Amino acid sequence: MAIRFRIAKGALLGLAVMLAPACTAQNPSDSVRLSFRGQVSSFTESAASIYLTSYDSGNSSTYYLNAFDKNGKKNWEIKTQTDGRIYALRDGRFFYASKNGEVAAYNERGTLLWKTTLDLDEFSNSNFLLTASGALLVNLQSSPDPATVYCQISIEGTKTISPEIKGLTTCYTFNYPLGGYITVGYTGDQWAISRIRDDFSVEWTYSGETHEDNFSIQDISPNGSVLFSGNTTGTISTFLKELAPAGHVVKSAAYRNPQIVAAYFQDQIVATADKLRVLEADFTLKATYDFCLYPKIKILEDSFFVYSPGSYSRGASVTYDGYCKQYDKTNRLVFDKVFEASDQFFEIGENGKRYYRK
């Protein structure tokens, strides 16, 4: 970041709303083991494949791109010196993009199609998005600047640059189900969420109230409601709020916890704050459970997971075992397991499968 980085670590964790049927938690086929080198960096899925990036902890300039079928068979591995993330199309083609501006495209067999370098500062607040149309979008000019310039790249390598969008401050950009995008960013201590149209004109901006800080988009519903969190400067209060499609706050709740992870689930909201909570659509409390350390949330059609791969490094500020909890549509706990380091559990897939390292 050009000035300072204050985006909450859980900013993007609650954004994957998956529409796959719920799995049977006790079925052994729900567990898949993958073989790869180094440590997990990121995990991505397409319709037929699993993509995993990893890094060599003994060599900070060695990274691996791995592709597997849904049963865990490795299809190929690519070694690179660039630390990036895979953005996969449903047909198996994918982008590999790095914060330093390097972008490459590959076919489903891992063959390089093209490579380019964008004018990005490695420490900027520019972040990539795979758009609903299958293009890669990045904000070349970004927060804390009070203006944004976007670059859109097709899988064929065609680039389109937007005009400068004055008054739009962006760190992260998200696809919006009603068309266009939702953005979040800040200038100085002023945070803002904006809706922009497909042509990158600004439809509305929510600038928050006095002393509201560290906005994180948690989820966006199919009807266009935006679930976001933040904190109130100088307090230990963290809020969860919902913006209507018109850009005004319609619901809010406050918790005494520095981070919130939340997601829409059917006509409810799953939120982890001081405790794991299930909220009604109007934010009233429906159910409460124990506190969960550093949680991720995965939403399926008829169930949801709350889980974490655990922290085992001696040098980590917090060490704890991984865990996975699955709840059905009635909020009944149907799977509950604690994982040790030797289990090597690291992710829940979009189909509800639990992924482990071999």
N, C-alpha and C positions, 0 to 999 in steps of 0.2 A: 504494500500500500504506500502511496506517495507520502502520506502524512502519518497515519496510524491505522492499525487494524483492530476493529472492535466488533466485528460480526460474531455473534454467538456461535460457539462450536457446533451446536445442534441445529444450525439454520436450515440445512437441507434434509435432515433425517426423516421428517414426517411427511414428505411430499409424494411418496410412491403409493398410489391407490390402485391396487391390483384387482382385476376382475376374473380371477381363476377360481374354480370350485374348491371348496375347503377339502383338506386332506384328512385322512384317518390317522390320528397322531401315533397310534401304536403299530402301524404298518411298517415293516422294515424297508420297503421300497421308498419310504419317505426320507431315507438317509442316503446321501451320495458322498463318496470320497473322491477328491481330486488330487492329482499329483503335480506339483509345480516346485520351482526353485525360489528361494528367498522368502520374504515376508509379504503378506497380502497388502496391496495398496488400494485396489478398487475392484468392484464386482459389477458386471453388466450382463444383461440377458437380451437375446433376440428370440424370435419364435422357435428356432431350432437349436440355438447354441448358447453356451455360457462363455463369457469372456472375463478373464481375470488378469489384472496387472499385478506384478510383484517386483520387489527390489532386493538386491543383494546387500544385506546389512553390513557386510564387510567391505563393500565397494560402492560408495555412494553414486558412482556414475554408471552402474550396471542395472538395467531394468529389463523385465520380461513381459511380453504379451502372450497370453495363453488362451487357446480356444478348445472347448470341450463340447461333446454332445450332451444331451440332457441326462444321460446315464453315467456321465463322468469319464468317458473315453476321450483321451487327448487327441485333438485333430492336428494341431501344430503349435509351435512356439517360435516367437520372434525375439531376438535380443537387440536392445537399443540402448543408447546413452542418454536418452531424453526421458525425463520424468513427466508422464502425462496420464491421460485418462481415455478410455475407449467410449465412443458414442456410437452405438450399434443401431443400424436400420433393421427392420423386421425381416428383410430378405437375406441378412447375414453380412452385407457390406458394412463397413464401419469407418469412422474417423478416429484418428488418434491425435489428440491435441494437448499441448503443454502450455503452462503459464508463461513461458518465455516466447510464445508466439509461433512455435513450430506446429504445423498442422499437416497430417498425411492422411491419405485415403487408401483403403485396402479392399480387395474383394473377399468373398466368403472363404476362400482358400488361404488367405493370409498373404496374397501377392500384392505388392505395392502398386497402386494405380498412379499416384502423383504425390508430390510433397511441395510445401510452400512455407514461407516464414512471414508472419504478420508483424506489423510495427507495434509490439506490445512491450511494456515494461514488466519484467518478471515480478516486480513487487507492486504492481498496480492492482486496482480493484476490478479488473476485467475478468469475466467468467464466461465459459462456453455454455450453450444450450442447444440441444437437438430439437429442432422445431417440429411442429405437428406435420409439416410437409416433408420432413426428412432432410432438411438443410442444417448446417452448423452456423449458429449465430453467436457473435461475440461483440461486446461493447469496447471498441478501440479507444474511445475517450470515455472516462468513467468517473465515478465518485472518488474523491470529494469535489471534483469539478462540477459546477452547476450547469453542465451541458453534456450531451452524450452523442457519440457517433457510432453507429453499428456497421459491422461487416457481416454479410451473409454469404456462405460458400455452399454450393451444391456438391453432391457426391461426385459429379463430373469435374469439379474444380472451378466452376464459374463463380466469380466474386461480384457482389453488389454492395456498394457503399452508400449508406444513407446520408442525407444532409445533416448538418449539426442540429441537434434538437435542443434548443435553449430552454433552460428551466427544468430539465430532466436530469436528476442525479441518480446514477445506477451503480450498484454492486452486482446484484443478481437479477436475472430475468427469467420468467417462467411462462410457459404456454398458458393461455387463458381459454377456457372451454367455449366462451361466447365470441371468440375471435380476437386476434391480437395477442397482447402480452400483459403481464403484471411485472412491475419492477420494484426493487427496494434499494435504497441508498441513502447517503447523507452528505451534507456539506457542513463542516464545523460540527456543532452539536445538534443540528436540525436534521432529523430523520424524515423520510418520506416514502410512501408507497404510491405508485402511479399505475394507471391503466393506459396503455398505448394501443392504437389501432394497427392494423396490418401495414398501413402506409407510414407508420412510426410517428404519427401525430398524437398528441397527448389528449386523452378524453377527460381524465380527472386526476387530481393528486390529493392524497390525504397526508397532511403534514404533522399530524399528531398534536398532542396537547403539551403544555409547558412541562419541561423536565422529563418527557418521555424519551427513551434512549434504546439503542441496540435492537432495532426491529428485526425480526426473523419471520419470514413466511413459513408457516407450518404446513398448510394444505390449502387446496382450492377445490371447491365442490363443483359437481357438474352444472349446477344452476348459477355459478359465478360468484358465490360467496367466498370471501378470502379470510382464512383463519391465520392470525399472526400473534406473535408474542413480543415482549420487550420488558424493560424495567424502568422504574422511576428513579432518576438520579438522586443519590444521597440516601436511599432507603434500601431495605432488603426485600422490597415488594416487587414481585414479577407479575405481569398481567398477561392474560389471554383475551384477545378481542376478535370480533368478527366484523368484517366490512361487508355491507350489502353491495350488489353489483353496481349501484350508483355511486359508491365510494364513501359512504358515511358509516360510522360505527353503530351497530344495532344491538350487540351483546358484549358483555365484558365480565371478567372475574379476576380476582387477585389472589396470589399465593405467596407464601414465605419460602421461596426457593430460587436460587440464582438462574435456573434453566427450566424451560418447559419444552417437551416434545409432544405434539398433538396431531391427530388425524381424524378425518371424518370416517365414520363406520355406519353404513346404512343411514338411519335417521338419528344417529347418536354421534358423540365426539369422544374419542379415547384420548386422555391426557395424562402425562406423567409429570407431576410437579412435586409437591411435598409428599404425595402418595400417587399411586396409580388410581385414576378416577375414570368412570364412565359418566358422561354428562348427557342430559337430554338436549334436544335441539335448542331449547331456550336457555341453556347453560346451568340449569338446576341439576343438583347431584342425583344420579341414579344408583351408582354403586361405587364403593371405595375398597381398595386393596392395599397391600403393603407397599412400601417405598421400593423402587427398583433403581439400582445403580446404573448410570450412564446408558439409558435404554435406547433401543431402536424400536420402531413400530412398523409392522408390515400388515397391510389390510388386504384380506381376501373377500370374496363375495359373501361368505357365510361365517367367517371367523376372523379373528385378528391375533397377531403375535406381538408380544413384548419380549425383547431379547437383547443380549449383549455377548460379544465374543470373549469377554473377560480381559483382565490386565495382569500379566505375569512377570514383566520385566523387573529386575531388581532395581533398576534406576527410575522406575515409574513413580510418580507422586502418590498414586493409589494402586494397590494390587488387590484383585478380587477374582473369584471364579466366574466363568461365563454361565449363562442361564438362558432358558427358553420357556416361555409360558404361552399357551394357546387358549383362547376363550372362544366359545361358540356365539351364535347370534343372540342367545339369551344371557350372555355374559357369564356362562358357566365355565369354570376352568376344566379343560379336557386334556391338557398335557402340561406337565411341569417337571423340568429337569435341570439340575445343576451340573455344569461341565467343569472338569479340571483341565489343567494345561495339556495333559496327555491325550485328552479327547480331541483336541485341535479343531473344535467347532468354531466357525467364523461367520456364517451367514444363513439367512432364510431366503429362499428364492421366491419368485413371483407365483409359483405353483404351490407354495407351502412346504417344499422340500427343505430339509436341513442339510447344509453343506459342511463337510469336514475335510481336513487335509489328510492325505494318506500318510 
